[in-house]
Amino acid sequence: MQKLFFFLTATLLFTACQTQDSTPLYEGENFTIFNNRVEQSEYTAQVHSPVHITSDYQSPANATFPNFIEFKFAINGKDNELPVGINHTFLLTPGDDGTIQLPLLAFGEKHEAEEKAAPNGSIAPNTPLLIQVDASAITKAFSEQGFYETYSGQKIYKEDYKGIYIAGNLSPLGWDFDNLAGRTDRELKDDNGDGIFEITLALNPYNPDDFTAKEWQLEHNISRYPQLTSSVPLLDALYNLALDETEMNIEADGTFRTGEEWPGVWTRDVSYSILLAYAFTNPEVAKTSLMRKVKNNRIIQDTGTGGAWPVSSDRTTWALAAWEVYKVTGDEAWLKTIYPIIKNSVDDDFRTLKDNRSSLIKGESSFLDWRKQTYPDWMNGVDIFESRCLGTNAVHAKTYSILAQIAELLGENSQPYQLESEKVKQAINKELWMDDKGYYAQYLYGRNKLMLSPRSEALGGAFTILFDIADKTKSQQLIDNTPVLDYGIPCIYPQIPDMPPYHNNGIWPFVQAYWNWACAKAEHTAALEQGLAGMHRAAALFLTNKENMVAENGDFRDTEVNSNRQLWSVAGYLSSVYRIFAGLRFELDGLHIKPFIPQSYGSQMTITNLKYRSANIDVIIKGYGSKIKSCTVNGQASLAIIPPSASGDYKVVIELDNTVDAESSKPINSNRFSLKTPRLAYDRNKLTWNSIEGATDYKVMRNGKLMQTTGNTEYICEVSDYYSEYSVKAINGQNESFVSAPVTILPATSLSIDASRLGNAGAIRANGFNGDGYIELSKELNTTISASVSVSKAGKYLVQARYSNGSGPDNTDNKCAIRTLHVNGQKAGVMVMPQRGKDEWSNWGNTNLVKVDLQKGNNEISLTFESYNNNMNGDINTALLDKLMIIPEQ
């Protein structure tokens, strides 16, 4: 009965305001937003009532499917058949029976029939393609020598072999090597044991069930939520759609589901969703969900790169959400619950992630956690741990500030955390702000000497405004200059070539929501209107709040993965109403209401049934703009603030001053891709690299400093008595590549210590070690190992270990091994040993480089397992240690 009453009431209100539907709210290059519909090309989403929308949108993905394919094979799902950028290439021509069969290929070799050509036709949906590869060279090598050596010299041991997979440019393939080993549908099989592996793919896959619904009608009772009535029927209906999907995302156990395709609670997703909207609308579900992500009185970092924390290091997003819940509810018991959880996590992070030289925090970009989607393909878990990323640092800066406020409320010492917050903020502005671009850089990256990646990063940029890291001038510059596309703001810009859409070349509605919130805070009207239009377009045409979409065409198909009613996308749409139009801001002194209504959104907006602690609030907003002309609370002139002690019914009437920022403008950018990354080789003091299409010059860097800009593809290195790290970057007038994988040149005075002399070998068997053997590091075995090192000269040195970690794949799980390095009794830093492949204990790599000061003569070096070295698994913290290296650093 309640649902029927709501439906009838909403329909009557809708009919009363169904006017002015011929004047656009927003006109983009490819779509137009009206007050009751969205039009894009031949497609229309039409609002029929506040609880009913139809859409005839169809993804164009199957209509024009190119007939040119690029692919390569992959042992164990890794990019190891051919050099980076070199692929098998064929123009595809179906036979008389509609199928396609390529000639038999040999693993690691190009075929004479291959050609590089532009597509000259289209492939019909579900066209079968047979691909075969002769892998007898691999099986022969396993039989004769126990390993297969790839083009790069990497040895893949027989014991580590799992299978041959395929990656490529055409759907259903993709270039996601990080997750390829888990895709059984992309594994080639040799069923008869003749050494010929094969796979049949259905190109241009079409399934009617993959498309969005044609109609949405309200399914759930949403009367307990705030109710919206405005001059824009489209806004009212999409708001109700988001509430409907909110109800769908609440599980029987009282937690939030991450999305239609993603069961369970994920730390980052639920935290960003709670901050956007759910601390306010669903505080008890928010609490239950947050507590599901706590273990040992610490925040859980979800599974991720190299075995999660500390490579992935944004678990303190939890603190942002938990604090918001407290500000909404005033629940003192909740405050006392979250304080030790946040404090323990922050203290462990400080010991593990803090770069004492810059004050920045190490670890992967927050949310951008699919490695090659936003990092160069040469970067592994160790490299990503050493990066200093914009969004992650913004989260940590805010977390320190939150912890300081909680400590003060509870009578604890707040000063150290507030000081640390200011240090991180200052470091972000010093190390990542780019005056020439007018926005912050994506991250610092490299190996020992880090360099700036000048891409924009949308979520991190929004956080710098929302978390008071950027001052007013920087905030305006950032919004003015950060590239946005017609369909919204891309996660990064420019895009990475030869990488399918997901984070790369992708738009995510929740990121758009944070960007819109930042634009509203900075009172940037044009950017806000553009961002809101992107949210409306996607939700209306797709009739669900999708996880993501392709940045170039705004379509939901052909991203790596996607889901309907993605939790943070749903929360993102709700935030348009709560955080922007109503301007709700929860503070310790009360609920602040500061609306921002663009002129095109009409003359009145009403939000009823707002719940704040013991108060029930109705808000009526008249006019447009972002400046309050007058405000009454229960008929009395007042500031637009509801105190925490308020109880009972409140009616807030706000009149805006009907002014707009006449200077505000936001140009729309064309999508752009960076240059490809050079591949660097070194031989006898000479660097060489491949020529990059579109490049006019190359910058040669040594230890992060520019040595030469040249049009050639070679460089003679300096002879040095110290550690040297060379990289090359391709450039042209307006574009550049990532820097190449560094070439490291070690001086002759470097020292190497055979780890087999430092402890017990353990039970794990491996091949490919140096020296006499290796030792096992675990929570039970070799928890402390020590070595005496003698150097002829006091100074700065680098310490690094060669290790393996076969506890899990290199892209997920939670078993990154961690140890603390001590020099002469003092902590020098943390060594991380991320997972390198499930059961691949013969897959060796190097740890991060730890900077140390050594005295002349003997020095005592030790690796120990400390309490803060516990990873997210808690039980398995295991690696094999082959050797320690001590390298002079200038």
Secondary structure as the mmCIF struct_conf table of DSSP 4:
data_model
#
loop_
_struct_conf.conf_type_id
_struct_conf.id
_struct_conf.beg_label_comp_id
_struct_conf.beg_label_asym_id
_struct_conf.beg_label_seq_id
_struct_conf.end_label_comp_id
_struct_conf.end_label_asym_id
_struct_conf.end_label_seq_id
HELX_RH_AL_P HELX_RH_AL_P1 GLN A 2 ALA A 16
TURN_TY1_P TURN_TY1_P1 CYS A 17 CYS A 17
TURN_TY1_P TURN_TY1_P2 ASP A 21 SER A 22
BEND BEND1 THR A 23 THR A 23
BEND BEND2 LEU A 25 LEU A 25
STRN STRN1 TYR A 26 GLU A 27
BEND BEND3 GLU A 29 ASN A 30
STRN STRN2 THR A 32 ILE A 33
BEND BEND4 ASN A 35 ASN A 36
STRN STRN3 ARG A 37 GLN A 40
TURN_TY1_P TURN_TY1_P3 SER A 41 GLU A 42
STRN STRN4 TYR A 43 SER A 49
TURN_TY1_P TURN_TY1_P4 PRO A 50 VAL A 51
STRN STRN5 HIS A 52 SER A 55
HELX_RH_3T_P HELX_RH_3T_P1 PRO A 60 ASN A 62
TURN_TY1_P TURN_TY1_P5 ALA A 63 ALA A 63
BEND BEND5 THR A 64 THR A 64
STRN STRN6 PRO A 66 PRO A 66
BEND BEND6 ASN A 67 ASN A 67
STRN STRN7 PHE A 68 ILE A 75
TURN_TY1_P TURN_TY1_P6 ASN A 76 GLY A 77
BEND BEND7 LYS A 78 ASP A 79
BEND BEND8 GLU A 81 LEU A 82
TURN_TY1_P TURN_TY1_P7 VAL A 84 GLY A 85
STRN STRN8 HIS A 88 LEU A 91
TURN_TY1_P TURN_TY1_P8 ASP A 96 ASP A 97
BEND BEND9 GLY A 98 GLY A 98
STRN STRN9 ILE A 100 GLN A 101
HELX_LH_PP_P HELX_LH_PP_P1 LEU A 102 LEU A 104
STRN STRN10 LEU A 105 ALA A 106
TURN_TY1_P TURN_TY1_P9 PHE A 107 GLY A 108
TURN_TY1_P TURN_TY1_P10 GLU A 112 ALA A 113
BEND BEND10 GLY A 121 GLY A 121
STRN STRN11 SER A 122 SER A 122
HELX_LH_PP_P HELX_LH_PP_P2 ILE A 123 ALA A 124
TURN_TY1_P TURN_TY1_P11 PRO A 125 ASN A 126
STRN STRN12 THR A 127 ASP A 134
HELX_RH_AL_P HELX_RH_AL_P2 SER A 136 GLN A 145
BEND BEND11 GLY A 146 GLY A 146
STRN STRN13 PHE A 147 GLU A 149
TURN_TY1_P TURN_TY1_P12 TYR A 151 SER A 152
BEND BEND12 GLY A 153 GLY A 153
STRN STRN14 LYS A 155 TYR A 157
HELX_RH_3T_P HELX_RH_3T_P2 LYS A 158 ASP A 160
STRN STRN15 ILE A 164 GLY A 168
BEND BEND13 ASN A 169 LEU A 170
TURN_TY1_P TURN_TY1_P13 SER A 171 PRO A 172
HELX_RH_3T_P HELX_RH_3T_P3 PHE A 177 GLY A 182
HELX_RH_3T_P HELX_RH_3T_P4 THR A 184 ARG A 186
STRN STRN16 GLU A 187 LEU A 188
STRN STRN17 LYS A 189 LYS A 189
TURN_TY1_P TURN_TY1_P14 ASP A 191 ASN A 192
BEND BEND14 GLY A 193 GLY A 195
STRN STRN18 ILE A 196 LEU A 203
BEND BEND15 ASN A 204 ASN A 204
HELX_RH_3T_P HELX_RH_3T_P5 PRO A 208 ASP A 210
BEND BEND16 PHE A 211 PHE A 211
HELX_LH_PP_P HELX_LH_PP_P3 THR A 212 ALA A 213
BEND BEND17 LYS A 214 LYS A 214
STRN STRN19 GLU A 215 GLN A 217
BEND BEND18 HIS A 220 HIS A 220
TURN_TY1_P TURN_TY1_P15 SER A 223 ARG A 224
BEND BEND19 TYR A 225 TYR A 225
STRN STRN20 GLN A 227 SER A 230
BEND BEND20 SER A 231 SER A 231
HELX_RH_AL_P HELX_RH_AL_P3 PRO A 233 MET A 248
TURN_TY1_P TURN_TY1_P16 ASN A 249 ASN A 249
STRN STRN21 ILE A 250 ILE A 250
TURN_TY1_P TURN_TY1_P17 ALA A 252 ASP A 253
BEND BEND21 GLY A 254 GLY A 254
STRN STRN22 PHE A 256 PHE A 256
BEND BEND22 THR A 258 THR A 258
STRN STRN23 GLY A 259 GLY A 259
TURN_TY1_P TURN_TY1_P18 GLU A 260 GLU A 261
STRN STRN24 TRP A 262 TRP A 262
BEND BEND23 GLY A 264 GLY A 264
HELX_RH_AL_P HELX_RH_AL_P4 THR A 267 SER A 273
HELX_RH_PI_P HELX_RH_PI_P1 ILE A 274 TYR A 278
HELX_RH_AL_P HELX_RH_AL_P5 ALA A 279 THR A 281
HELX_RH_AL_P HELX_RH_AL_P6 PRO A 283 MET A 291
TURN_TY1_P TURN_TY1_P19 ARG A 292 LYS A 293
STRN STRN25 VAL A 294 LYS A 295
TURN_TY1_P TURN_TY1_P20 ASN A 296 ASN A 297
STRN STRN26 ARG A 298 ILE A 299
HELX_LH_PP_P HELX_LH_PP_P4 ILE A 300 ASP A 302
BEND BEND24 THR A 303 THR A 303
TURN_TY1_P TURN_TY1_P21 THR A 305 GLY A 307
BEND BEND25 ALA A 308 ALA A 308
TURN_TY1_P TURN_TY1_P22 TRP A 309 VAL A 311
BEND BEND26 SER A 312 SER A 312
TURN_TY1_P TURN_TY1_P23 ARG A 315 THR A 316
HELX_RH_AL_P HELX_RH_AL_P7 THR A 317 THR A 329
HELX_RH_AL_P HELX_RH_AL_P8 GLU A 332 LEU A 353
STRN STRN27 LYS A 354 LYS A 354
TURN_TY1_P TURN_TY1_P24 ASN A 356 SER A 358
HELX_LH_PP_P HELX_LH_PP_P5 LEU A 360 LEU A 360
STRN STRN28 ILE A 361 ILE A 361
HELX_LH_PP_P HELX_LH_PP_P6 LYS A 362 LYS A 362
BEND BEND27 GLY A 363 GLY A 363
HELX_LH_PP_P HELX_LH_PP_P7 GLU A 364 SER A 365
BEND BEND28 SER A 366 PHE A 367
BEND BEND29 TRP A 370 TRP A 370
HELX_RH_3T_P HELX_RH_3T_P6 ARG A 371 GLN A 373
TURN_TY1_P TURN_TY1_P25 THR A 374 THR A 374
BEND BEND30 TYR A 375 TYR A 375
TURN_TY1_P TURN_TY1_P26 ASP A 377 TRP A 378
HELX_RH_AL_P HELX_RH_AL_P9 GLY A 381 GLU A 386
STRN STRN29 ARG A 388 CYS A 389
HELX_RH_AL_P HELX_RH_AL_P10 LEU A 390 LEU A 409
TURN_TY1_P TURN_TY1_P27 LEU A 410 GLY A 411
BEND BEND31 GLU A 412 GLU A 412
HELX_RH_AL_P HELX_RH_AL_P11 GLN A 415 GLU A 431
TURN_TY1_P TURN_TY1_P28 LEU A 432 LEU A 432
STRN STRN30 TRP A 433 MET A 434
TURN_TY1_P TURN_TY1_P29 ASP A 435 GLY A 438
STRN STRN31 TYR A 439 TYR A 440
BEND BEND32 GLN A 442 GLN A 442
STRN STRN32 TYR A 443 GLY A 446
BEND BEND33 ARG A 447 LYS A 449
STRN STRN33 LEU A 450 SER A 453
STRN STRN34 SER A 456 GLU A 457
HELX_RH_AL_P HELX_RH_AL_P12 ALA A 458 LEU A 466
TURN_TY1_P TURN_TY1_P30 PHE A 467 ASP A 468
BEND BEND34 ALA A 470 ALA A 470
HELX_RH_AL_P HELX_RH_AL_P13 LYS A 472 ASN A 481
BEND BEND35 THR A 482 THR A 482
STRN STRN35 LEU A 485 LEU A 485
TURN_TY1_P TURN_TY1_P31 ASP A 486 TYR A 487
STRN STRN36 GLY A 488 GLY A 488
BEND BEND36 CYS A 491 CYS A 491
STRN STRN37 ILE A 492 TYR A 493
BEND BEND37 PRO A 494 PRO A 494
STRN STRN38 GLN A 495 GLN A 495
HELX_LH_PP_P HELX_LH_PP_P8 ILE A 496 ILE A 496
TURN_TY1_P TURN_TY1_P32 PRO A 497 ASP A 498
BEND BEND38 PRO A 501 HIS A 503
TURN_TY1_P TURN_TY1_P33 ASN A 504 ASN A 505
STRN STRN39 GLY A 506 ILE A 507
HELX_RH_AL_P HELX_RH_AL_P14 PRO A 509 LYS A 521
TURN_TY1_P TURN_TY1_P34 ALA A 522 GLU A 523
HELX_RH_AL_P HELX_RH_AL_P15 THR A 525 PHE A 542
BEND BEND39 LEU A 543 THR A 544
BEND BEND40 GLU A 547 GLU A 547
STRN STRN40 MET A 549 VAL A 550
TURN_TY1_P TURN_TY1_P35 ALA A 551 ASN A 553
BEND BEND41 PHE A 556 PHE A 556
TURN_TY1_P TURN_TY1_P36 ARG A 557 ASP A 558
BEND BEND42 THR A 559 VAL A 561
TURN_TY1_P TURN_TY1_P37 ASN A 564 ARG A 565
HELX_RH_AL_P HELX_RH_AL_P16 LEU A 567 SER A 575
HELX_RH_PI_P HELX_RH_PI_P2 SER A 576 PHE A 581
BEND BEND43 ALA A 582 ALA A 582
STRN STRN41 LEU A 584 GLU A 587
TURN_TY1_P TURN_TY1_P38 LEU A 588 ASP A 589
STRN STRN42 GLY A 590 ILE A 593
STRN STRN43 ILE A 597 ILE A 597
HELX_RH_3T_P HELX_RH_3T_P7 GLN A 599 TYR A 601
BEND BEND44 SER A 603 SER A 603
STRN STRN44 GLN A 604 TYR A 612
TURN_TY1_P TURN_TY1_P39 ARG A 613 ARG A 613
STRN STRN45 SER A 614 LYS A 622
BEND BEND45 GLY A 623 GLY A 623
STRN STRN46 GLY A 625 GLY A 625
BEND BEND46 SER A 626 LYS A 627
STRN STRN47 ILE A 628 VAL A 633
TURN_TY1_P TURN_TY1_P40 ASN A 634 GLY A 635
STRN STRN48 GLN A 636 ALA A 637
BEND BEND47 ALA A 640 ALA A 640
STRN STRN49 ILE A 641 ILE A 642
TURN_TY1_P TURN_TY1_P41 PRO A 644 SER A 645
STRN STRN50 SER A 647 LEU A 656
TURN_TY1_P TURN_TY1_P42 ALA A 662 GLU A 663
HELX_LH_PP_P HELX_LH_PP_P9 PRO A 667 ASN A 671
STRN STRN51 PHE A 673 PHE A 673
HELX_LH_PP_P HELX_LH_PP_P10 SER A 674 PRO A 678
STRN STRN52 LEU A 680 ASP A 683
TURN_TY1_P TURN_TY1_P43 ARG A 684 ASN A 685
STRN STRN53 LYS A 686 TRP A 689
TURN_TY1_P TURN_TY1_P44 GLU A 693 GLY A 694
BEND BEND48 THR A 696 THR A 696
STRN STRN54 ASP A 697 ARG A 702
TURN_TY1_P TURN_TY1_P45 ASN A 703 GLY A 704
STRN STRN55 LYS A 705 THR A 710
BEND BEND49 GLY A 711 THR A 713
STRN STRN56 GLU A 714 ILE A 716
HELX_LH_PP_P HELX_LH_PP_P11 CYS A 717 VAL A 719
BEND BEND50 ASP A 721 TYR A 722
STRN STRN57 SER A 724 ILE A 731
BEND BEND51 GLY A 733 GLN A 734
STRN STRN58 GLU A 736 GLU A 736
HELX_LH_PP_P HELX_LH_PP_P12 SER A 737 PRO A 742
STRN STRN59 VAL A 743 ILE A 745
TURN_TY1_P TURN_TY1_P46 ALA A 748 THR A 749
STRN STRN60 LEU A 751 ASP A 754
HELX_RH_3T_P HELX_RH_3T_P8 ALA A 755 ARG A 757
BEND BEND52 LEU A 758 GLY A 759
BEND BEND53 ALA A 763 ALA A 763
BEND BEND54 ASN A 770 ASN A 770
TURN_TY1_P TURN_TY1_P47 GLY A 771 ASP A 772
STRN STRN61 ILE A 775 LEU A 777
BEND BEND55 LYS A 779 LEU A 781
BEND BEND56 THR A 783 THR A 783
STRN STRN62 THR A 784 VAL A 791
BEND BEND57 SER A 792 LYS A 793
STRN STRN63 GLY A 795 SER A 804
BEND BEND58 SER A 807 GLY A 808
BEND BEND59 ASP A 810 ASN A 814
STRN STRN64 ALA A 817 VAL A 823
TURN_TY1_P TURN_TY1_P48 ASN A 824 GLY A 825
STRN STRN65 GLN A 826 MET A 833
BEND BEND60 GLY A 837 GLY A 837
TURN_TY1_P TURN_TY1_P49 LYS A 838 ASP A 839
TURN_TY1_P TURN_TY1_P50 TRP A 841 SER A 842
STRN STRN66 GLY A 845 ASN A 846
STRN STRN67 VAL A 850 LEU A 854
BEND BEND61 LYS A 856 LYS A 856
STRN STRN68 GLY A 857 THR A 864
HELX_RH_3T_P HELX_RH_3T_P9 SER A 867 ASN A 869
BEND BEND62 MET A 872 ASP A 875
STRN STRN69 ALA A 879 PRO A 888
#
